[in-house]
Amino acid sequence: MNESEKFLVDIMVKRQIEIFTADCSLCDETVQMVQELTCPDCEVSVYNLRQEQEKAQQYGVNAVPAIAINGRLVLTGKPNLEQLRAVGVGQPLN
């Protein structure tokens, strides 16, 4: 298996979690909660809205913190643990 095939397999078997932030305390708390909950099946990326405006627009992000999973915006605003679990954060893929 070459490197690009390994990358594709990784993407297909991992939950891609993208967090959009803007250097605020609620954003920092959200990033910390997500990172504490993640499991080996989760891959987390954090984007600062100021540097990733185009990506945020693609997802329809209009407030932060915002969380997209597998390319779909699922939460906006500071989530609680139940909300994060409900969208799959920290839940193993079956």
N, C-alpha and C positions, 0 to 999 in steps of 0.2 A: 504494500500500500504506500503510495507516494504522499508527500506532505499535504497537497491540496485535498486528497481523498481523506486523510486523517482529519483535516479541518472540517470537511463536510460532515463526517461521521460525528465529530464533536458537537457541531451545531445541531445535528438531528437528534442527538441523545441528551442534550443539555437544555434546561430551561433558560432562555436568554432574558435576563432582567436588566432593564435600563432605567436608571434613576436620573431625572433632570432636576438640577439644583440651581440656586442663585446666591450662594454664600450666606444663607440665613440659618438661624438656630434650628428652626423646624426641619429644614433640609438636612442639616447635620444629624439631627436625631433620627430622621427617617433612614438615612444611609446606615447609621449604626444599627438600627433595628433590623434592617434587611440583611446586613452582613452577619449579624448574630444568628439569624434564622436560617441562613442558606445552608443547603446540604450539598453533597458532592454532585448532585444532578443540576445544580444552579450555577450559572455564570453571570456575575454582576459587573456592569459597566456604569460608571457615574459620569454624567455630562454636565458641565456648567453651561447654563442657558446663554450666557454672554458669548461663549465660544462656539456653541453648537445651535445657533438660532435656526439654521436651515433644517437640521434634523428634528428639532422640536416642532417646527412648523409642519413637517411631514406627518407627525403623529397628532397634530392638533393640540399641542400643549399650550394652555393659556394661563396657567398658574403653576406654582411650584410649592412644595415638591410634587413631582409627577412620576408615575411608574408605568413603564410599558413592559409587557411580557410577551416574548415571541413576536415582536413587531406590532403589538396592539396596545394602545393606551388603556390601562385598567383602573388606575387610581390617580386622583388629583387631590392635593392637600395632605396634611400629615395623617397617615393611616394608623390604626391601632393593630395590635397583634392578630386579632381575629380577622380583620380585613386582609392582612397580608397572607395569612394561612388560606383564607377563602379563595384567593387568586392563585394559589399554588406555591408561594414562597416557602421554602423549607420542606416542601412535600416531595418525597421521592417520585420519580417517574416510574410507571409500572410497565 
